Amino acid sequence: MQAKPQRVRLVLVDDHPLVRDGLRARLDAVPHIEVVGEAGSGDEALALADTVRPDLMLVDIGMKGMNGIQLTAELRTQHPSLMVVILSMYDNAEYVTSAIRAGARGYVLKDAPSHEIIAAIEAAMAGGSYYSAAVTHTLIAPPAADDALTEREREVLLLLAQGLSNKAIAQLLGISVRTAETHRLSIRRKLDIESAAGFVKYAMEKGWL
């Protein structure tokens, strides 16, 4: 028998009321997800985190004042157990990597089907992470071929150049942290690069960044 999904108390954070209305309508149809609050700004979201104590916040990036990435970092500092999933119209690699560094457990595009949003919420609550396929493709789009590296090593190097940790790379590529570490060591050995700045320099020279 399949286990029942974990019940989730959720807050919607977006500065457009119509967007929040649409999200609430989609999520109200999911029995194990309860929308317990809405916020139109980062400050409102922080106040709700203190008062309604949600399990997870679904956060937009492009808000006036405190943006979604800044809010995520603040929430992770003030409420470490509170999960954050970014819901954004932007699939820009810089936004995605910044969100991951800030502590987001998922990044889903606003035009994603409802099942992707729900999957991201459930993955975060289970201690994992979830990224839309389009987002993952943006981050690991294969760069131009280079004889020294395998295709997977080129993907890992590109993510290293964007500042991601071995753990974040493993989550994005669907591999173990140990495998990500092995690829990193192989790249260092093949290219004789030891620093993060070296990864960035190499990727820029190749026209990958």
N, C-alpha and C positions, 0 to 999 in steps of 0.2 A: 504494500500500500504506500502510495506517495505521501510524503510528509506535507502537512499543511504549511503554506508560506507564512513566514514570520509577520506578525502584525506591525505596521509601521505608522507612527505619528509623524506627519509631514507638514512642513511649512513651504509655501510658494513665495519666491522672492523675484519680483520683476516690476519694473517701474511703469509697465503698461497694464492697466486694469483689464483690458480686453484679452490680453494674453493670459493673465491669471484666470479669468473666467473660462477660457477655453481649456486650460490645463485642469482646472477643478472639475469641469464637466467630464473630461477624459478619465481622471483619476477616481472620481466618485463612483464610477462603474466597477471599480476593483474592490472586492469585499475586504481584503486585508490591508488596504491603504486608507488612512483617515487623514484628510486635510484639516489640520487643527489651527491654521492661521495663514495669513497672507501679509506680505510686506512689500512696500513700494520703494524702499531704499535700504541701504546697508544699515543705517542707524536703527530703522524700524525692525530689521531682521535681528540685530543684536539684542534689542529690547525683548523681542518675542522669545529668543533663545533663553533668556533669563526667566520669563514668566510662564510660558506654556511647555517648556522643556521637551521639544520635539526630538525624535530619533534621527531625523534627516531633513536637510533643506535642499530644495531644488532651486538653484540659483542662476540667474541670468548674468552675463558678463557686462554688457553695455549699459550700465546704469549711471545716472548723473551722481556726482559726488563720489562716494566710495563705490568703486566698481566691484564686480563679482569676484575677481581674483583677490583684491584687497580684503574683501569680506571673508572669503574662504580662509585666508591666513589668520585673520582676527578670530574667527570662530574656532579654528583648530587650536589657537592659543588659549582662549577663554573656556572652551568646551571641547576638550580632546576626544570625548566619546561621541560627539555629534558628527554624523556623516554628512558630507556635502557632495552633491552631483551637479555639475554644470550643465545647463541647458542653454545653448547659444545658437545664433545664426551664423557664427563665424567658424570656419574650419581651418583658420590660419594656424600654422605650426607653432608660431610664437605664443599665441593665446593658449594652445593646448599644453605646451610644455610648462608655461607659467602656472597654469591651473594645477598641473600635477605637482610642481614644486611647492605650491601653496598648501597642498594637502587634499585636493579634490579626489574622490574615489571613483569618479566617472565623468565622462564628457560626451554629451549627446546633442546632436543638432536639432533645432526646433522643428524642422520639417520631417523628423524621423517618425515612423509609425509608433503608435501607442505601445506596442509590445517591446520596442527598444527602450523606451523610457522606463517601463515597468521592470525590464530585465536589469537596467542600470541600478534602479532602486534596490532590487532584491540582491544583486551582486554586492553592492556596498554594505547592506545590512548583514550579509553573510561573511563580511570581512575581506571580500575581494574587490575587484574593480571592473569597470566596463567602459568601453569606448566604441562609439559608432564606427561601423566599417569605413565610412568615408573619412572619418578623423584619422583612423589608423593608417589608411592609404596615404593621406597627406603627409604623415610623419615619416613613413618608411618608403615613399616613392623611390624606386631604384634609381640611383645616380648613374652617370655614364660608366661604362665598364672600365675596370682597372685590373690588369693581369695579376697584380700582387695579391688581391683579395678575392675571396669567394663572394657570391651575391649576398649571403647572409652576413658576412663580415662587413660588407659595404653598408648594409642596413644598420648594423650595430654602430659602426663608426659615425654615421650621420646622426644617430640619436645621441651618441656620446658628445658630438660636436655641439649639440643643442643643450647640453648640460644635464641630461637625464642620468639617474643612478642605475646601477645594475638591476635593482629591484624593479624600477619603473620600466626599463627596457624589457625585462623578462615578462612583465604584465602585458605590455603592448604587443610583443611578438609571440606570446603564447608559449614561452619556453621557461625552463627553470632558471633560478638565479645563478646556480652553478654553471649552467650552459652559457649564460650571458657573460659571466666572469671568464670562462674559457675563451669565448670569442674575443673578449677585450685583451686578454693576454696574447692571443695569436696575432691580433692587429698590432699590438705594441712590438712584438718580436719581428713581424714582417716589415713594418715601416720604421722601426727604431724610434718610436714616439713614446714619451713617458708622461707628458702632461696633458691636461684638458685643453690648454691653449694650443698645444701641438695638433690635437685632433681638429680644432677649429681652423687653424692655419692650413692644414692639409686639405680639409674639405673645401675651403675657400679657393685654394689653388686649383682644385679640380673643377671648380664651378658648381659645386653641390649646394652651396649656401649663398 
